[in-house]
Each structure stands twice: as structure tokens, then as C-alpha cells.
Amino acid sequence: MAKPKRRYVCQACGSIAQRWQGQCADCAEWNTLVEDAPATVFSLKHDLSAGGRAVEFVGLDAPGEKLERYSTGIAEFDRALGGGLVPGSAILMGGDPGIGKSTLLLQAAALMARRGAATIYVSGEEASAQVRLRAERLGLADAPVRLAAATNVRDILTTLGTMETPALLVVDSIQTMHSDQIEGAPGTVSQVRGCAFELIRYAKQTGAALVLVGHVTKDGSIAGPRVLEHMVDVVMSFEGERSHQYRILRSVKNRFGPVDEIGVFAMAGAGLEEVANPSLLFLSGRNDAVSGSAVFPAIEGTRPVLVEIQALIVRLASGATPRRAVVGWDSGRLAMLLAVLEARCGLNFSSAEVYLNVAGGYRLADPAADLAVAAALVSALSDKPLPRDAVWFGEISLAGEVRPVAHSAIRAREAAKLGFGTATGPVDAEPGIAGLRYSGLRLLPNLVDRILGTP
């Protein structure tokens, strides 16, 4: 009998190599090749053009079932999901160890069970006694949640087949599950893919909402094959620093709602608590006017969030190499913005260290933050505080133009609601909000002149 050939699959791009190597030849990622079971190769004479069942086609205007959702009892969780749990959906939640994934899902399962919904929590990492101990600490020990500690998918599905279909099924985590029909240890590419497929098929057939907890790699992406994210309906990322109190649940992919919707939580002694107004959260402590501080109205999904951007400029002696440190923003975009300020506005940052921070552990990816970052940098360089009641938003091009951004009215409305009196942005984005004075800018040098007080 011929010895089966080994193959290695890249977890980043999915390419296949015949031998292991440190770097993937296709995507150039390091340490992503994992051994996988050999694929079945069909003969060239294998014909799939006949012998199957006819597929029924329908029109786009065909009547369908109304999309109904289950409320988890946690408003911020429902918001990130797009309105609640959809029956038969598969959700993948990833996050750093200790960030609070298991705590949040245990709270959601307990609240749903208290309202009469059948919920099942399967733990593959902790014993049942450990989960019960956490439930007692959270004050949820009286919730009728069905708890089990198991890792064999065949045993789990066999048991579920003899029970009432649950409204919510939590599997923590998918990397600990294994199937006796697949070779390999738990956590390998073939095991994760096969176990997830069987669990998702159960959810689709029965209408149970399935939540899979996933580990993450050192760069923050979900561990395992990339195809796992394509198999599920919703991919959620639980973000935040363990040293900070606040957590952000972000929707990365959602087939039933908006993408990049967020829910904000605060870690307390009784578990995760909802933060109804995150703008007040990220703006706390702004009592005195200091240089290098600017407020930016960000948009996360459909929610406006006001965050504080802080900049610090430190002059160096001649000959020293300046440092650029960024927390919560893209370092490449900061380098581009510094180059535009030097080339178009005549400011000198080459002999100074630049430190940029987004307060509260928040991470920004909105290009509209360019103007707020530029205002904070100019304020820190000139040591002149910005007005405390002002917000800044706008995208800056390489030519030094302030370009319009989306949702200007929503950003300005949130600023006015929190007591801000002025807003500065693109010249063609007048929001027309009562009680808010808007000042439009066409070029970046206009911003520098305004902050420095030059005509």
C-alpha cells in the first residue's frame, strides 16, 4: 500500500505546499504552514454533469420567511449582532485570552434561560465546576442553563439529537473540539474545519443559534483555517487591553446586519456591564485645556463615538534619531501625515520625537481622523491648547487638501448632544446642526494658521 503523501496548508491564504517551510511562498507570511490530511484527487474521467437532483430556482421577488431575532438580554451585544440572534445562524467570536469572551456568553446564555429560552453551554477548556464557580461569582447560578464539559463532537451531536432544540448553543472553544472520523490532534486545520462544519450543519438543520468561541494568534487574527470565517454567518472580535476596564465587541462580518457595529462594555466585579454612552467614557478626565489634545467624532457601524486624540512632541538634540510611537492608530498613516505637514505647511518634525495616543484603549481605523490628528500635532508642536468645545474631522490628501467624509451630520449631531459648540471639517460638509458652529477648511495650511493665530 502506497504511503499517503503529506501536504501543508497555509492558514493565512490557503495555499498548499508539499513540504513544510518557515515562510509561505504565496503570501510571504511566516509560520503559517500546518500539516493537513491529504485531499482526495478525482480521476479525470469522473463526470459530475449527470446523476444528481434537479435544483429549484426562485425569483428575487419570491415570498420568504420574515427574519426574526432572539434578544440576548444584553443591549450592547444585540446591537453588535445587528438586532439580536438569528435562528439557525453561526457566530464566531474571537479575542485575546482573558478578555471576557466566556463571561459575556455565559451572561447572555443565563439571561436568555431566565426568560424561558432553552440554552446549552458546552465547555471544552474548563470543567463544569469551573463554569459553575464563575456563574456564582456573576450571580447567575440560579439560571436554568444546561452545562456540559465535552470535546467529542460525535458525543455532543448525539446528545443534542435526544433533547429539545436549544435557542442558543455555545461551544467554547472550537479549537478544543475533535472528531473521531478525522486524523490529527484537536486544533489542527482538518479538525477545526471538520468539527465546525458538523456543528454549523446542526444549527442550520434545527434552527439553533450557534456561537463558536475561537482562539486568536499573536497578531490578533482568529487561529485556524481562514475558511472557518467563510463558513459562519457572523464574525465578532472582542477587543481591549486587559489592563483597561473597557471592552469593545466589534462585528467584523455580518450577513444579517451592518458591519463594524460595536458594543461597549466595562469589566466590573459582577461581570461585563453595558456602556450606553461610550462617548462620555472615552472623553472622561478632560477638565483642563492642554496642548496636543483634540476630539474626533468617529463612526462605528451606525454609532457615533467621540474619542480624544493626544499628541506629544519632544525636541531632541542634533544628531539623535527621533522616535515615532503610536497607540490606537495606524503608524503608516501618521508618517504620511507628518510628511504632509512638513511639505505643505512648513512645520519641522524631523528633529522631534512624536507620540500619538487614542485615549481609553480605543483603536481608530476611520480616515476622517486625519484632521483631528493634525490638529493635535500642531497644537503639541506650538504648545497652544485647542478649544475644549471643538471637534475635528476630515480626511487629508497628499496635496494638503481637506477632503469630505461620510456621515458628517451624524458626527456633528453627537458632538452637539454632548455639549460641544464648534466643529471643524471639510468646507463642503456643512451639517446644519442647531447650536453648533461649523467652520469649513479647504487646505491643511488653513488649519495651521487657525491654531497658530496667524492671518
N, C-alpha and C positions, 0 to 999 in steps of 0.2 A: 504494500500500500504506500502510495506516494506521501511524503511528508508535507503537511499543509504549509503553504508559504505565509510568512509573516508580512504584515503591512502596518504602516504607521500613518495615522490621520492627524492633520493639524487642527487643533481646537480653535484657532483663530479664523482660518479661511476655508478649512475643509479639504485641502489638497491631500493627496495620498502619495506616500513615499515607500519604497521597497526596503529601506533600511533606516535606522534611527540616526539622526544628526541633530546637532545643537540648534541650528537655525533652519527655519523653513525656507525652501528655495523659492517659493512663490510670493509670500507676503513678507519675508525677511524678519519675522518675529522669532524670538529666542525661546527655547524650552517649551514649545507648544506641541511637539510630536508625541503622540501617545499610541501605544500598540492597540490594534483593533482586530476583531475576528475577521478572517478573510471573507471577502464578498463572493457571492455566488455568480459565476460567469455563465451566461446563457449561450447556447450554441447559435451560430449564425443562421441555422435552419429553423430556429424557434420562431414561430409566426404567431403574433398576437392580434391579427386582423380579423379573426373569427373565433366563434366558440363562447363568446361572452354574452351577458344580458344586455338588452337594449336600455339605453339611458333616456330618461324622460326629461325633456326640456320645457321650461315655462318662460313666459314673458316677464319683463321687468314690472309690469303693472298687475301681475297676478296677486290676489289677496293672500296675505300671510298672517301668522300669529302676532299679536301685539307683544312687544318686548316688555316683560315685567321684571322687576328687580326686587331683591330682598335687601332690607336695611340691616346693616350690621349693628346698629345702635350706637355707632361712633360716627359723628357727622363728618369729621375730617377724613376718616377712612372712606366713607361713602363718596365724599367729594373727589378724592383722588381716583376712585373707581369710575367716576362719571355718573354717580347717582345710586350706587349700590351693587350688590352681587347679582349677576345674571345667571339664571338656572342653566346648568349644562356648560358653563364656561370654565376654562382652565386658566389659573392665575399663577404666575411665577414671581416670587418675592425674593430679592437678593439684598444683601447688606453685610457690613463688616461684623465679625464676631462680637457679641455683647452689645450690639447697637439697640436691641429691643424687638427683634422680629417675633420671637416666640412669645414674648409678653403681649405684644399687640394682638396677635392671632388668638391667644388664649382669652384675652379680654373680649374680643369680638365673638368668639365661639360661646363664651359664657353668657354674654348679653343676649345673643340670639336664642340660646337654650332657655333662658329665663322667660322669654316671650312665647315659648311653646314650640320652637323650631327644633327639629332633630339635628344635632351636631355631633360630629365624631372627630376626635383629635388623636392621630397616630404619631407617636414619637419614636424615631429611630436612633436618637442620640442620647436621650435621657430615660431613666427608668420611670415607671408610673409614680413611684413615691416622690421623685424629684419634682415632677409636674404638679402633683397634689400639694407639695410644700409651697411651690410658687403661687398656686391658686389660693392657699390660705393666707399668704402674705398680701395678696391683692384683694382679699375679701370676697373671693369668688368660689369658695369651697362648697357653697350650697347650690351652685348651678348644675343642672342635670346634663352635664357634658359626658359623653361616652368616651373613655380614655383607654388607650392601649399602647403598649410598647412592643413594636414588632418591626422587622426589617424584610421579611419574606413577602414579596408581592403576591405570590400564589395564595399564601395563607390569608393575607388581608382581603383579597378579592373574593375568596371562598367564603369568608365570614360575612362580608358585606352582602353577598348574594342571599344569605338567610335572614337578613334584617330589613327593616323599613328603610327606604331610600332616604339618606340624610339631605337636609338642605345645604349643609356645609360640611366638607371633608377636608381636613388639614393634614398634610403629610410633611413632617419635619424630621429630616430633610430628604430631598430626592437623592443626594449623593450617598446616603446610607442604605438605600433600598437595593435589593438584589433579586434576581430571578434564577431559579434552578435550571432554566432552559438556555441560559446564556453563559458562556465561559467567561471567566475573568472575575476579579475581585470587585466588591462594591466601590463605586466611584469612577470606574473606568468608562471610557466613551460608550462602549457597547452596552454596559449595564445601565448607565443613566438613560441612554436613548430608549432601550427596550422597556425599562420599568416605567418611564414617563409615558410611553405610548400606551401601555396597558391601562394605566391609571386614567389617562385622558379619554381613552375609549370607554371606560366605565362611566365617566362623567357625562359624556355625550349621549350614551345609551339610556341612562337613568334620569338625567336632568339634575344631578347633584352639582353644586358649585365646588370646584376643586381648587385648593390653594397648595402649591408646592413651594417649600422653602428651599432656596439654593445658596450654596456657599459662593464666595467671591474670591478672585485671585488678588495678588498684591497690587495690581493696578486698578482694582475696583470692578472689573467685569465679572459676570457670572461664570463660575467654573463649569467645565463640561463642554460637550459639543455645542457649536453655535446653532445647530439645527434645533436644539431644545427651545430656544427663544422663538423660532418659527412655528413650533408645534402648538404653543399655548396662545390664548387669546389676549392676555394682558401680561405685561412685564412691568414690575414695580421695583423701584430701588429705594431702600431705606438709608438715608444719608445722615451725616452728622458726626461730630467728634465725640468720643466717649468722655472727654474732659469737659465738654459743654453740656448744658442741661437740655438743649433743644434738639429735636429730630425733625427731619423733613422726609415725608413719604412722597416720592415722585413717580408719576406714571410715564414710563418710557415708551410703551406700546400699548394701545388700547383699541380693540376692534369695536367696542361698544360706546366709546366716548372720546373726549378730547385728549390729545397727547400733551405731556408736560404739565398736566394738572398736578397740584401739590396739596398735601395735607400737613399741617404743622402740629407737632406735639412737644410737650415738655415732660421730661422724666422726673417723676416725683416718688415719694415713698410708697404710694398706693398704685404705682404703675404709670402708664403713659396718660397724661392729661391733654385734652384738646386746647389749642390756642386759637380762639375765634378771630382775633385781630392780630395777625403776625407783624403788621407794620409797627405797632406800638412795641412789639417785642424787640425788633432789630434797631429801634431808634431810642431805646431807653438809655439814660445817662447823658443826654445832650443838654446839659444845664448851662455850661459856659461856652461862649464862642471861642473856638481855637482855630488856628490856621491849619489848612490841609484837610478839612472835613467838608464833604459835600453829600447831599441827599439825592438818591436816584430812585425814581418810581419804576420798578421792574414789573414785568408781566410774566406770570407763571400760569400757563394754560389760559384760563379766563379770570384769574385772580390777580389784582394789582397788589404789590408788596413794596413798601418803602424801605430801603436799606441805606445804611450810612457807609460811605467810602472814605477811607482815611489814607492820607499820604504823608510821608516824612522824607525830607531832603537833608542830607548830611554832607557838608562840604569836606573835601579831602585835601591833603597836602599834594603838591605837584609830584607826579610820578607814580602815585598809588593807583591801583586798579579799582575802579568803582564797582560796587555790587548792586544788583537788582534782585529784590526779593518780593514775591507776590504771593498772597494768600487769598484764595477765593475768586481769582480772575485768571485769564489766560496770559501767561508770561510773554508769549509771542506778540499778542496784541498790545501789551504795554510797550514793548520795544518799538513797535510801529508808531505808536502814539508819541513816544519821546522823540523819534526821528522827525515826525511832522512838526512838533513844537519847535525843534531846533531849526529845521529847514525853512518853515513858513512863517515862524513868529520870532526868530532870532534869539530864543532862550537857550541858555547853556546848561545842559545836564551832563555833559561828558566828564566833568571833574567832580561829580557829586554822586553819592550813593542814594538810590531810590528805593523806598519801601512802600508797598501798597497793600492795604488790608481791607477786606469786606467784613464789617463788624458782625458779630454774632455767629461766626462759623458758616455764613451763607456763601453759596457758590453761584456766581453770575456767569451766564452764557449769552446774555442779551447784547447785541451790538449797539443798542441805544445807550449803553452805559459809557460810551466813549466821551461824551461831553461832560458828564459828571466826573469821570476820572481826570480829564484835562483840567477842569476847574479845581479839583483837589490838588493836582500837581502844581499849577500856577500859584494857588494860594499858599502852599507849603514853601515854594521857592521864594516868593516875595514876603512871606511871613505876614500876610494880611488875611484875617478871617473872612469867610463868606457870610452873607446874611443868613441868620438862623432860620428864617421863614421862607427860604428859597429851595426849590428843587430844580434839577438839571437833567435833561435827556436829549439825545440826538446822536446820530452816527457821523463820524468824521472820516472823510476820504483822504487819500494821499495828497490831494491838491489843497487840503486845508478847508474844504467845504463842509458845512454842517448839513447833512442830508436828512430828509424826513424819515420818520419811523412809524410803525404801526401802533394803533390804539392810543393816540395822543390824548383824546378826550377822556379815556378811562384812567390814564395816568394822572391827568390834571384833576379829575374829579376826586380821586383818592387823596391827593395832596390837599385839596380844599377841605375835605371831610376831616382831616387830621389837624387843621388849623394853619396850614401853610398859606402865605399870602402872595407869593410870586413864583413864577415858573419861567424857565429859560430853555428854549429849544429851537428847532428849525423855524425859519422865517415863514414858511408856508403851512405851518401846522397849528394855526390859531384854534384852541379848543373851545373858546366861548363859554367858560365856566364862570358863573356869578361869584363875586367875591375873590377872584383870583386874577391878579395882573399878569399878563403874559408878555414876554419880551422875546422877539424872534432874532436869531443870529443867522447871517448868511455865510460868514467866514470865521475861521478859528482865530485870526488876529483880533476880530471884534471882541471875542471873549477875553483875550489877554488885556486889551485896552480897558475893558469894563472893570476887570478885577484890579488892575494897577491904577485905575483912576486917571488914565491919560486920555486926552480928547482924540 
